Amino acid sequence: MSKDPITITHSASGATFTINPFGAHITSWTVSDGRSLIFISRDAIMDGSKAIRGGIPLCFPQFGQPDKSYPQHGFLRNNYWTTVNGSKFDDEEAAGISMELALKDAIHARGGKWDLGTTLDCKCIFSVKIDGKTMTNTLTVENTGNEAFDFQVLLHMYYLVTDGKALDGALCNVNGLEGYSVSDKVSGEEYILGSEPVTIPDGIIDRVYTAPDGKIDLDVTVSAGRNIVSLKANGHVDGEQVPVSCVVWNPHAENAKKMGDFGDDQYIDMICVEPGMLSNVPMLKGGKKTSFTQVMTCL
Ligand SMILES: O=P(O)(O)OC[C@H]1O[C@H](O)[C@H](O)[C@@H](O)[C@@H]1O
């Protein structure tokens, strides 16, 4: 199994991305006009001993850590994936690749009910496709066992904010979450968001936005300085649509200092806007599939 990062170029447009087999972790994405969209910490650990800080960490079978027996954000970002045979392509329209990971090959970060000896089983495929200005990510999980399991999926995208403007609410914000229920993990507050954009306050932001009744797919605009991205996301479990939640996170100065793999001053260069299936997710039955897709279009 190769551990070398793979760079995919869309020859027709010049857009490019790099994916690291450790975590099937996208670590860079440049669109056809040369803009770079992804933040990677200068202190990120790239030797496979820890999840890469920045890029697009994949979270499954859960977001966060329900209790200490579970590894934070699950096992996908902590194991080596392999390229799906023949999946690399580069044609007039798009270029891309798919990577796969079966539970039996996930040797790190299992835990909880997914620990060694579990009766659960699954196979994950992560597909990435780009054209001149769009990146599409799809994570598919197949329940290859007989037993149904509950789960969450989330794509923990770190947007690069240009010019160090993450704390400037006029230049760095998320629009389109009006009416979502907000669960603020820092203050403990719960409320419904009004029409104002989400901006980073003068402190850590760590909020989960849950879709109101009737809202299924996510459709927001992320302004990250001069990088402005339309983000759409949708999720399905065994063919049934599931509402998409969104997490917004920035560690601010306080938490940046505490993280060994994040530059103390780099919180001004990033905002995480993380779509996921976090609530009202049906169990995935044996033999069935779930898929989650985000489409990011650079405006
Ligand atoms: O440090 P990590 O395990 O990569 O997690 C980074 C962050 O991920 C999410 O955005 C969570 O909401 C945060 O609470 C967490 O701090």
The ligand as an SDF file (V2000), in Angstrom:
LIG
                    3D

 16 16  0  0  0  0  0  0  0  0999 V2000
   -9.0890   18.5890   17.4040 O   0  0  0  0  0  0  0  0  0  0  0  0
  -10.0550   17.7800   16.5890 P   0  0  0  0  0  0  0  0  0  0  0  0
  -10.3040   16.4250   17.1770 O   0  0  0  0  0  0  0  0  0  0  0  0
   -9.6040   17.6730   15.1620 O   0  0  0  0  0  0  0  0  0  0  0  0
  -11.4140   18.5300   16.5970 O   0  0  0  0  0  0  0  0  0  0  0  0
  -11.5190   19.8570   16.2020 C   0  0  0  0  0  0  0  0  0  0  0  0
  -12.9190   20.3870   16.4160 C   0  0  0  0  0  0  0  0  0  0  0  0
  -13.8090   19.6460   15.6420 O   0  0  0  0  0  0  0  0  0  0  0  0
  -15.1680   20.0890   15.6430 C   0  0  0  0  0  0  0  0  0  0  0  0
  -15.3340   21.2560   14.9250 O   0  0  0  0  0  0  0  0  0  0  0  0
  -15.7220   20.1830   17.0340 C   0  0  0  0  0  0  0  0  0  0  0  0
  -16.9890   20.8160   17.0660 O   0  0  0  0  0  0  0  0  0  0  0  0
  -14.7820   20.8760   17.9590 C   0  0  0  0  0  0  0  0  0  0  0  0
  -15.2560   20.7540   19.2710 O   0  0  0  0  0  0  0  0  0  0  0  0
  -13.3840   20.3090   17.8500 C   0  0  0  0  0  0  0  0  0  0  0  0
  -12.5290   20.9900   18.7040 O   0  0  0  0  0  0  0  0  0  0  0  0
  1  2  2  0
  2  3  1  0
  2  4  1  0
  2  5  1  0
  5  6  1  0
  6  7  1  0
  7  8  1  0
  7 15  1  0
  8  9  1  0
  9 10  1  0
  9 11  1  0
 11 12  1  0
 11 13  1  0
 13 14  1  0
 13 15  1  0
 15 16  1  0
M  END
$$$$
